[in-house]
Amino acid sequence: MPKKQTPATKRKISLAQKGKKNSFYGKKHKKSSKEKISKSVSGKKNPMYGKKHSAATKRKISLAIKRARKRALKK
C-alpha cells in the first residue's frame, strides 16, 4: 500500500506542475483528439450513465459552485 502524502508534500507537487512547468502548458488538443475523447466517454461508457446524484451530493456540488463563484468575484 502506498504511503500517504502530507499536505505539505501535496502542495509542493501541485506547485511543481503549475503554469509553464506543466508539459501541456500552452498546447491544445486537436479536433480529432477531442472527438476520440468524446466518443470514449459517451453513452454507456460514461461512468455516471444511468446513475443520479443523491440529495446530499447535489448539496455539496451546489456549495462548491457557490464558493468558487465567490472566490472568482474577489479576484
Buried (B, 14 or more C-beta within 10 A) or exposed (E): EEEEEEEEEEEEEEEEEEEEEEEEEEEEEEEEEEEEEEEEEEEEEEEEEEEEEEEEEEEEEEEEEEEEEEEEEEE
